[in-house]
Amino acid sequence: MTSELLDQALVEEATKKSGLIWVAGPGGPARALWHVWHEGAACLVGDGPGEQPLPGLADGSTAEVTVRSKDKGGRLVSWTARVVQLAPGSPAWEAAVAELKGKRLNAPDGEAMTGRWARECRVLRLEPTGTTSPLPATDLAEAPLPTSATTREPMPAGLPRLLLKKRKRR
């Protein structure tokens, strides 16, 4: 019993403090997702225009959640979650969206985003099942997932000299 309570406290405290969690749906790769911890579960919004993708996370399925340390970035705990999709307009949806709204950065539509979430997005609760996974013996490093994101063009050749010149003058 004590071990279960300690695991539950670890999952809650680590997930509350971490800005990102890594979530892997059934048979899919893990993805970094922003979230809020609300009423005993990690709440997510996504699958709409301008929001994070939530592939493989279906109502009633399970997901493996990995929480990293906010300061060092290392794995703290991995836990199994039951995925629950909240119905738009329900009291649980309203409560979760109120928390998510405060944490959403750079929303293109400001105060109208909750209406957009109701029409075009899914709000999910990842509820811990009480099962934590042991830490792996290997590093589990993988190649990044394919993306349409690109990097900026290379830095101009003269820029390092300009930057170093300013430092030398001081």
MIDOSE-1310 file (N, C-alpha, C; in nm, 2 decimals, decimal comma, always signed):
residues 170
mtse	+0,08/-0,12/+0,00/+0,00/+0,00/+0,00/+0,09/+0,13/+0,00; +0,19/+0,13/+0,08/+0,28/+0,24/+0,09/+0,35/+0,27/-0,05; +0,39/+0,16/-0,11/+0,46/+0,18/-0,24/+0,36/+0,24/-0,35; +0,23/+0,20/-0,34/+0,14/+0,26/-0,44/+0,11/+0,41/-0,41
lldq	+0,11/+0,45/-0,28/+0,09/+0,59/-0,25/+0,21/+0,67/-0,29; +0,33/+0,61/-0,27/+0,45/+0,68/-0,31/+0,46/+0,70/-0,46; +0,42/+0,59/-0,54/+0,42/+0,60/-0,68/+0,32/+0,71/-0,73; +0,20/+0,71/-0,67/+0,10/+0,81/-0,70/+0,15/+0,95/-0,68
alve	+0,21/+0,97/-0,56/+0,27/+1,10/-0,53/+0,38/+1,14/-0,63; +0,47/+1,05/-0,67/+0,57/+1,08/-0,76/+0,51/+1,11/-0,90; +0,42/+1,04/-0,94/+0,35/+1,07/-1,07/+0,29/+1,21/-1,07; +0,22/+1,24/-0,97/+0,15/+1,37/-0,96/+0,25/+1,48/-0,95
eatk	+0,34/+1,47/-0,86/+0,44/+1,58/-0,84/+0,53/+1,60/-0,96; +0,58/+1,50/-1,02/+0,67/+1,51/-1,14/+0,59/+1,57/-1,26; +0,47/+1,52/-1,28/+0,39/+1,56/-1,39/+0,34/+1,71/-1,38; +0,31/+1,75/-1,25/+0,27/+1,89/-1,23/+0,39/+1,98/-1,26
ksgl	+0,51/+1,95/-1,23/+0,62/+2,04/-1,24/+0,68/+2,04/-1,38; +0,66/+1,93/-1,46/+0,72/+1,92/-1,59/+0,63/+2,00/-1,69; +0,70/+2,08/-1,78/+0,62/+2,15/-1,88/+0,58/+2,06/-2,00; +0,66/+1,96/-2,02/+0,63/+1,86/-2,13/+0,63/+1,72/-2,08
iwva	+0,54/+1,64/-2,14/+0,54/+1,50/-2,11/+0,56/+1,43/-2,24; +0,61/+1,31/-2,24/+0,63/+1,23/-2,36/+0,52/+1,12/-2,36; +0,43/+1,12/-2,46/+0,32/+1,03/-2,46/+0,32/+0,94/-2,58; +0,31/+0,81/-2,56/+0,31/+0,71/-2,66/+0,17/+0,64/-2,66
gpgg	+0,10/+0,65/-2,77/-0,03/+0,58/-2,78/+0,00/+0,43/-2,82; -0,10/+0,35/-2,82/-0,08/+0,21/-2,86/-0,01/+0,19/-2,99; +0,11/+0,13/-2,99/+0,18/+0,11/-3,11/+0,24/+0,22/-3,18; +0,23/+0,34/-3,12/+0,29/+0,46/-3,19/+0,41/+0,51/-3,12
para	+0,48/+0,61/-3,18/+0,60/+0,66/-3,12/+0,56/+0,76/-3,01; +0,65/+0,79/-2,92/+0,63/+0,89/-2,81/+0,64/+1,03/-2,87; +0,56/+1,12/-2,83/+0,56/+1,26/-2,87/+0,57/+1,35/-2,75; +0,64/+1,46/-2,76/+0,64/+1,56/-2,65/+0,52/+1,64/-2,66
lwhv	+0,44/+1,65/-2,55/+0,32/+1,73/-2,55/+0,31/+1,82/-2,43; +0,26/+1,94/-2,45/+0,24/+2,03/-2,33/+0,11/+1,99/-2,27; +0,10/+2,02/-2,14/-0,02/+1,97/-2,07/-0,04/+2,06/-1,94; -0,15/+2,03/-1,87/-0,16/+2,08/-1,73/-0,21/+1,96/-1,65
wheg	-0,17/+1,97/-1,52/-0,22/+1,87/-1,43/-0,34/+1,92/-1,36; -0,46/+1,85/-1,38/-0,58/+1,91/-1,32/-0,66/+1,79/-1,27; -0,70/+1,80/-1,14/-0,79/+1,70/-1,07/-0,74/+1,56/-1,09; -0,61/+1,53/-1,07/-0,56/+1,40/-1,07/-0,53/+1,34/-1,21
aacl	-0,52/+1,42/-1,31/-0,48/+1,37/-1,45/-0,41/+1,48/-1,53; -0,34/+1,44/-1,63/-0,28/+1,53/-1,72/-0,38/+1,56/-1,83; -0,41/+1,69/-1,85/-0,50/+1,73/-1,95/-0,43/+1,79/-2,07; -0,48/+1,75/-2,19/-0,41/+1,79/-2,32/-0,52/+1,85/-2,41
vgdg	-0,48/+1,94/-2,50/-0,56/+1,98/-2,61/-0,49/+1,97/-2,74; -0,55/+1,92/-2,85/-0,48/+1,91/-2,97/-0,57/+1,86/-3,08; -0,51/+1,82/-3,19/-0,57/+1,76/-3,31/-0,66/+1,87/-3,38; -0,63/+1,99/-3,37/-0,70/+2,10/-3,44/-0,60/+2,19/-3,51
pgeq	-0,64/+2,28/-3,59/-0,55/+2,38/-3,66/-0,47/+2,46/-3,55; -0,34/+2,45/-3,57/-0,25/+2,53/-3,48/-0,23/+2,47/-3,35; -0,27/+2,35/-3,32/-0,26/+2,28/-3,20/-0,17/+2,15/-3,22; -0,12/+2,10/-3,11/-0,04/+1,98/-3,11/-0,11/+1,86/-3,16
plpg	-0,05/+1,77/-3,23/-0,11/+1,65/-3,28/-0,12/+1,55/-3,17; -0,23/+1,47/-3,16/-0,25/+1,37/-3,06/-0,28/+1,23/-3,13; -0,18/+1,18/-3,21/-0,21/+1,06/-3,29/-0,21/+0,94/-3,20; -0,30/+0,85/-3,22/-0,31/+0,72/-3,15/-0,38/+0,73/-3,02
ladg	-0,41/+0,85/-2,97/-0,48/+0,87/-2,84/-0,63/+0,87/-2,86; -0,69/+0,76/-2,84/-0,84/+0,75/-2,86/-0,90/+0,73/-2,72; -1,03/+0,77/-2,71/-1,11/+0,75/-2,59/-1,11/+0,61/-2,55; -1,08/+0,58/-2,43/-1,08/+0,44/-2,38/-0,95/+0,36/-2,40
stae	-0,86/+0,41/-2,47/-0,73/+0,34/-2,50/-0,63/+0,37/-2,38; -0,52/+0,31/-2,38/-0,42/+0,34/-2,29/-0,30/+0,41/-2,35; -0,22/+0,48/-2,27/-0,10/+0,55/-2,32/+0,01/+0,53/-2,22; +0,13/+0,54/-2,27/+0,25/+0,53/-2,18/+0,30/+0,68/-2,17
vtvr	+0,31/+0,73/-2,05/+0,35/+0,87/-2,03/+0,49/+0,87/-1,96; +0,58/+0,94/-2,01/+0,71/+0,96/-1,95/+0,73/+1,10/-1,91; +0,77/+1,12/-1,79/+0,79/+1,26/-1,74/+0,94/+1,28/-1,72; +0,98/+1,40/-1,76/+1,12/+1,43/-1,75/+1,14/+1,54/-1,64
skdk	+1,26/+1,55/-1,60/+1,30/+1,65/-1,50/+1,30/+1,79/-1,57; +1,24/+1,89/-1,50/+1,23/+2,02/-1,56/+1,37/+2,08/-1,57; +1,46/+2,06/-1,47/+1,59/+2,12/-1,47/+1,70/+2,04/-1,55; +1,70/+1,91/-1,54/+1,80/+1,84/-1,60/+1,76/+1,77/-1,73
ggrl	+1,63/+1,75/-1,75/+1,57/+1,69/-1,87/+1,58/+1,54/-1,87; +1,63/+1,47/-1,76/+1,63/+1,33/-1,75/+1,50/+1,27/-1,72; +1,48/+1,14/-1,75/+1,36/+1,07/-1,72/+1,34/+1,06/-1,57; +1,22/+1,09/-1,52/+1,19/+1,08/-1,37/+1,11/+0,95/-1,35
vswt	+1,00/+0,94/-1,43/+0,90/+0,83/-1,41/+0,83/+0,81/-1,53; +0,79/+0,69/-1,56/+0,70/+0,65/-1,67/+0,58/+0,58/-1,61; +0,46/+0,62/-1,65/+0,34/+0,57/-1,60/+0,23/+0,54/-1,71; +0,14/+0,45/-1,68/+0,04/+0,41/-1,77/-0,08/+0,49/-1,75
arvv	-0,15/+0,54/-1,85/-0,26/+0,62/-1,84/-0,38/+0,57/-1,92; -0,50/+0,59/-1,87/-0,62/+0,57/-1,94/-0,66/+0,70/-2,01; -0,69/+0,69/-2,14/-0,72/+0,81/-2,22/-0,88/+0,83/-2,21; -0,92/+0,95/-2,17/-1,06/+0,99/-2,16/-1,08/+1,12/-2,24
qlap	-1,16/+1,11/-2,34/-1,19/+1,23/-2,42/-1,31/+1,30/-2,36; -1,29/+1,43/-2,33/-1,40/+1,51/-2,27/-1,49/+1,57/-2,37; -1,62/+1,56/-2,34/-1,72/+1,62/-2,43/-1,73/+1,77/-2,42; -1,72/+1,84/-2,53/-1,72/+1,99/-2,53/-1,85/+2,04/-2,46
gspa	-1,83/+2,13/-2,37/-1,94/+2,19/-2,29/-1,97/+2,12/-2,16; -1,92/+2,00/-2,14/-1,94/+1,93/-2,02/-1,87/+2,00/-1,90; -1,92/+1,98/-1,78/-1,85/+2,04/-1,66/-1,70/+2,01/-1,66; -1,67/+1,88/-1,68/-1,53/+1,84/-1,68/-1,45/+1,91/-1,79
weaa	-1,51/+1,92/-1,91/-1,44/+1,99/-2,02/-1,42/+2,14/-1,99; -1,52/+2,20/-1,93/-1,50/+2,34/-1,89/-1,39/+2,36/-1,79; -1,39/+2,28/-1,69/-1,28/+2,29/-1,59/-1,14/+2,27/-1,65; -1,13/+2,16/-1,73/-1,00/+2,14/-1,79/-0,96/+2,25/-1,89
vael	-1,05/+2,30/-1,97/-1,02/+2,41/-2,06/-0,98/+2,54/-1,99; -1,04/+2,56/-1,87/-1,00/+2,68/-1,79/-0,86/+2,67/-1,75; -0,81/+2,56/-1,71/-0,67/+2,54/-1,68/-0,58/+2,54/-1,80; -0,62/+2,48/-1,91/-0,54/+2,47/-2,03/-0,52/+2,61/-2,09
kgkr	-0,63/+2,69/-2,08/-0,63/+2,83/-2,14/-0,52/+2,91/-2,08; -0,50/+2,90/-1,95/-0,40/+2,98/-1,88/-0,26/+2,94/-1,92; -0,24/+2,82/-1,97/-0,10/+2,77/-2,00/-0,07/+2,78/-2,15; -0,17/+2,80/-2,23/-0,15/+2,80/-2,38/-0,07/+2,93/-2,42
lnap	+0,04/+2,91/-2,48/+0,13/+3,02/-2,52/+0,10/+3,06/-2,66; +0,10/+3,18/-2,70/+0,10/+3,23/-2,83/-0,03/+3,18/-2,91; -0,14/+3,19/-2,85/-0,26/+3,15/-2,91/-0,30/+3,25/-3,02; -0,33/+3,21/-3,14/-0,35/+3,31/-3,25/-0,49/+3,38/-3,23
dgea	-0,58/+3,32/-3,16/-0,71/+3,39/-3,15/-0,75/+3,43/-3,00; -0,65/+3,43/-2,91/-0,68/+3,49/-2,78/-0,80/+3,43/-2,71; -0,89/+3,51/-2,67/-1,00/+3,47/-2,59/-1,10/+3,37/-2,67; -1,09/+3,38/-2,80/-1,18/+3,30/-2,88/-1,13/+3,15/-2,89
mtgr	-1,02/+3,12/-2,83/-0,96/+2,99/-2,85/-1,04/+2,88/-2,79; -1,11/+2,91/-2,68/-1,19/+2,80/-2,62/-1,31/+2,76/-2,71; -1,37/+2,85/-2,78/-1,47/+2,82/-2,88/-1,41/+2,74/-2,99; -1,29/+2,77/-3,04/-1,23/+2,69/-3,14/-1,19/+2,55/-3,09
ware	-1,15/+2,54/-2,97/-1,12/+2,41/-2,91/-1,25/+2,33/-2,91; -1,36/+2,39/-2,88/-1,49/+2,31/-2,87/-1,53/+2,26/-3,01; -1,51/+2,35/-3,11/-1,55/+2,31/-3,25/-1,45/+2,22/-3,32; -1,32/+2,24/-3,30/-1,22/+2,18/-3,39/-1,12/+2,09/-3,32
crvl	-1,11/+2,09/-3,19/-1,00/+2,02/-3,12/-1,06/+1,91/-3,03; -0,97/+1,83/-2,98/-1,00/+1,73/-2,87/-0,93/+1,77/-2,74; -1,01/+1,76/-2,63/-0,95/+1,77/-2,50/-0,95/+1,64/-2,44; -0,83/+1,59/-2,39/-0,81/+1,46/-2,34/-0,76/+1,47/-2,20
rlep	-0,80/+1,37/-2,12/-0,75/+1,35/-1,98/-0,67/+1,22/-1,98; -0,55/+1,23/-1,94/-0,47/+1,11/-1,92/-0,47/+1,07/-1,77; -0,55/+0,98/-1,74/-0,57/+0,94/-1,60/-0,48/+0,83/-1,56; -0,39/+0,85/-1,45/-0,30/+0,74/-1,41/-0,38/+0,62/-1,37
tgtt	-0,33/+0,50/-1,41/-0,39/+0,37/-1,37/-0,33/+0,32/-1,25; -0,22/+0,38/-1,20/-0,16/+0,33/-1,08/-0,03/+0,25/-1,11; -0,01/+0,22/-1,24/+0,10/+0,14/-1,28/+0,22/+0,23/-1,33; +0,33/+0,22/-1,26/+0,46/+0,29/-1,31/+0,55/+0,18/-1,37
splp	+0,63/+0,23/-1,46/+0,72/+0,14/-1,53/+0,86/+0,16/-1,47; +0,94/+0,05/-1,46/+1,08/+0,06/-1,41/+1,16/+0,15/-1,51; +1,26/+0,21/-1,46/+1,35/+0,29/-1,54/+1,43/+0,20/-1,63; +1,44/+0,23/-1,76/+1,51/+0,14/-1,85/+1,66/+0,13/-1,82
atdl	+1,72/+0,02/-1,86/+1,87/+0,00/-1,84/+1,95/+0,07/-1,96; +1,88/+0,10/-2,07/+1,95/+0,16/-2,18/+1,90/+0,30/-2,20; +1,96/+0,38/-2,30/+1,92/+0,52/-2,32/+1,80/+0,54/-2,40; +1,75/+0,44/-2,48/+1,63/+0,45/-2,56/+1,64/+0,56/-2,66
aeap	+1,75/+0,61/-2,70/+1,76/+0,72/-2,80/+1,71/+0,67/-2,94; +1,64/+0,76/-3,00/+1,58/+0,73/-3,14/+1,60/+0,85/-3,23; +1,59/+0,82/-3,35/+1,59/+0,93/-3,45/+1,47/+1,02/-3,44; +1,47/+1,15/-3,46/+1,35/+1,23/-3,45/+1,25/+1,19/-3,55
lpts	+1,12/+1,22/-3,52/+1,01/+1,19/-3,61/+1,02/+1,28/-3,73; +0,97/+1,24/-3,84/+0,97/+1,33/-3,96/+0,88/+1,45/-3,93; +0,92/+1,57/-3,99/+0,84/+1,69/-3,97/+0,86/+1,78/-4,09; +0,77/+1,87/-4,10/+0,78/+1,97/-4,21/+0,86/+2,09/-4,16
attr	+0,90/+2,10/-4,04/+0,97/+2,21/-3,98/+1,11/+2,22/-4,05; +1,16/+2,34/-4,07/+1,30/+2,36/-4,12/+1,38/+2,45/-4,03; +1,51/+2,45/-4,05/+1,59/+2,54/-3,98/+1,62/+2,66/-4,06; +1,66/+2,77/-4,00/+1,70/+2,89/-4,07/+1,82/+2,86/-4,16
epmp	+1,85/+2,96/-4,25/+1,96/+2,95/-4,33/+2,09/+2,96/-4,25; +2,20/+2,91/-4,30/+2,33/+2,92/-4,22/+2,37/+3,06/-4,18; +2,44/+3,07/-4,07/+2,48/+3,20/-4,03/+2,58/+3,27/-4,13; +2,57/+3,40/-4,15/+2,66/+3,46/-4,25/+2,80/+3,45/-4,20
aglp	+2,90/+3,43/-4,29/+3,04/+3,40/-4,26/+3,10/+3,52/-4,18; +3,06/+3,64/-4,20/+3,12/+3,75/-4,13/+3,06/+3,78/-3,99; +2,95/+3,72/-3,95/+2,89/+3,74/-3,83/+2,98/+3,71/-3,70; +3,04/+3,59/-3,70/+3,13/+3,56/-3,58/+3,23/+3,67/-3,56
rlll	+3,29/+3,72/-3,67/+3,40/+3,82/-3,65/+3,34/+3,95/-3,60; +3,22/+3,99/-3,64/+3,15/+4,11/-3,59/+3,12/+4,09/-3,44; +3,07/+3,97/-3,40/+3,04/+3,95/-3,26/+3,17/+3,95/-3,17; +3,27/+3,89/-3,22/+3,40/+3,88/-3,14/+3,46/+4,02/-3,13
kkrk	+3,45/+4,10/-3,24/+3,51/+4,23/-3,24/+3,45/+4,32/-3,13; +3,32/+4,31/-3,11/+3,25/+4,39/-3,01/+3,30/+4,35/-2,87; +3,33/+4,22/-2,85/+3,37/+4,18/-2,72/+3,51/+4,22/-2,69; +3,60/+4,23/-2,79/+3,74/+4,27/-2,78/+3,75/+4,42/-2,74
rr	+3,66/+4,50/-2,79/+3,66/+4,64/-2,76/+3,64/+4,67/-2,62; +3,57/+4,59/-2,55/+3,53/+4,62/-2,41/+3,65/+4,61/-2,32
